[in-house]
């Protein structure tokens, strides 16, 4: 289930991306942090909606393409329910109220909170245990947290990224058996310190690369589009 898009991998055009989502999704939900939120903004830009007014762009995308997009930030507490259930108050008995695509990531905010691996495992396991009660989301994607590229010292940088790798490994160990596809964004960006402007975010080409990896999971083959 793990997927890593190589530099020579397939890059989606605007029409291909729109056709992909229109054929597979009426609702895309991202559950995570600013790293995963960039995925939504990448999609709006790919659809030609622009970045200047990001929230407006998301609304424009739903109006123009019929694709609903939502986002909720991860909490750093042990919760028995995924955030998209808590924030949207989904009725489990109504499968049509589930997202078609659920992109999940966590770990970034656990660094400043000094979340231990034990607590991180309990929280992720609680998510998996709750989710195992039903399976209404066709596409479940775990987006790895990407590496930090800047710290006060190389020693601190290595220590921080070692924790990030541990978080990623725990999440994959627990969620992959539940049907989550794993996008190894960590490996994709590990050697690309040139693609981050602040040492944490890969807004721009790096994030778009990751978004294309997600698109390749959802639509591994080309779908034609009549979108104008």
N, C-alpha and C positions, 0 to 999 in steps of 0.2 A: 504493500500500500504506500510505501514511501516514494516520493517523486522529487527529483531534482532536475530542473531545466538547465541544460547546458547552454553555453553562449551561442551555439549553432542551432539551438532548438527552435521550435515553431513560434513565431511572434504573430499575434492576432492583429488583423486590420480592424478598423472601425466597424465595417459591415459584418465581418466574421464574429466579432465580439457581441454585437447586438443580436445577431442571429442565434448565437450560442445561448445567450441568456433568455431570449424570447421563446426559444424552443424548450428550455429546461426549467425556467424559473419565473414565477410571478412575484416572489418575495426572497430577497437576499438579506440575511442578518449577520452582522459582524459583532462578535462578542470579544472584547479585548482591551487594547490600549491604543495609544497614538500610532504605534507601528502598524497594527492591523487596520486602524481607521484609514490609513493611507490607501488601503486597497480600494475602499469605496471611492475615494477621490481620484484614484487612478482610473477607475471604471468610468466616472463621469467625464474625465478628460478624454479618455479613449472614445467615448460616445460623442465627443464634440461639445460638451456642456461648459467647459472652461473651469478654471480654478479660482477666479477672482471672488466670487460669492459662493463659497462651498456649499452651504446649506441650501441656498437657492438652486444650485446646480443639481443637488439630489432631488429636489422637488421637480425641477424641469425634466429630469430623466424619467421620473415616474409618469409625468404628464405626457411626455413625447413617446416613450417606449412602452409604457404600461408595466414597467418593472419597479416594484416597491423595494426600497432600501431602508434598513434601520440599523442602529448602532447602540450598544450599551457597553459601559465600561466595566471591566472586571473588578470585583471587590477582592480584598486580600483577607477574607474571612472564610471559614469553613461553612459552606452553604449546601443544603440538600438539593437545591434546584439550580439549573443553569440560569444565567442572568436574563436570557431572552424570555424565559418563562416568567421570571419575577417582574420584569419591566413591562411586558406586554399583557400579562395576566391571561395567558393562553389557557383555554379549556382543553385538557388532555383528551376529552372524549370527541373532540372535533378535529380530525386529522387535517382538514382543509385550512385550519388556523395555524398550522406549523409552517416555518420557513421551508422553502424548497432547497435553499443552500444555507448552511450554517458554517461560518468561518470562525474558529475559536483559537484564541492564543492567550497565554498568560506568562507571568514571570518577570516582566519589566519592572512592575511596581513592587515586586517582592524583594528586589535588591535594597531599596532604601528602608523597607520594613524589616529587613533581616529575617525573612521567613525561613525557617529551618526546612531541610528536606523532608523531615518527618511530618511537619504541618502541611507542607506543599502536597505530599503524597495523600494525606487524609482528605484534603480539600478536593483534589482531583478524583480520588476514589469516590467521594460523596457525589460528585457530578456523574460519574460513570454508573454508580448504583442507582441513582434516580433515573438516569436515561435508559437503563436496561428494562424499565417497566413498559416502555413503548418505543416504537421506531417509526416516527412519522416524518422524518427529514431525509429525503433521498440522498442528498450530498452533504456529508459531514467532513470538514477539513480542519486539521490541526496545523496552524501556521507556527513553526518554531520561532522563538524569540531570537533575533539577530544579535551578533556579538557587539560589545562595546569596542570602539576603536581608539578612544582617548581616555586616559586616566592620569593621575598625578605621577605615577611611576609605572614601569613595566611590570613590576611585581604585583601591584594592585590591579592592573589591567588583567593579568593572567589569572589572578584569584577571582576577580569578578566574572570573567568568562567561564571559568571552571564551574562556578555556581550556575550560570546560565545553561551550560551544557547538561548539568545534572537535572535542572528543572525540565529541560526539553526531553531528556531521556525518560524521566518519570512520567511525564504527560503521554509520551508515545507508548510506553509500556502498558499504561492503563487504558488509554483511549483507542489505540489502533485495533485491539480485539473487538471493540464495539463498532467497528466499521468506519472509523475516522481515517481518511487519507492524510498522510503526513507530508507536508511541504517543508523540506529541510532548508529553510531560509538561512539558517546559521552557516552551513557549509557554503551556500551560494555567495554569502557576503563576507566570509571570514577573511579573504585576502583582498577585499575591495575597500580599503580605507579611503580610496579616492572618491567613493560614491556617497560619502556622508559629510554633511556640512557642519555637524555638531558632535560627531563621535558616537551618536546613538541612532539617529534617524537616517534612513536612506531614501528620503523623499526625492523623486526624480527617476533616473534610469534604474537604480537599484530596486526601488519599490515596484516599478513597472515590470521588471524581470520576474519578481516574485508573483505579481498579479498574473502574468502570463503562465506561470507554472500552475496556478489555480485554474485558469481557463483551460489548460490542457487536460486537467483532471475531469472537468465538467464536460468538455467537448473534445474528445481525442480525435475526432474526425471533423472535417470541414462541413458546415451547414450553410446552404445558400440563404441569402437575405433579400427581401424586397424593400428594405428600409431605404428611404430617400433622405 
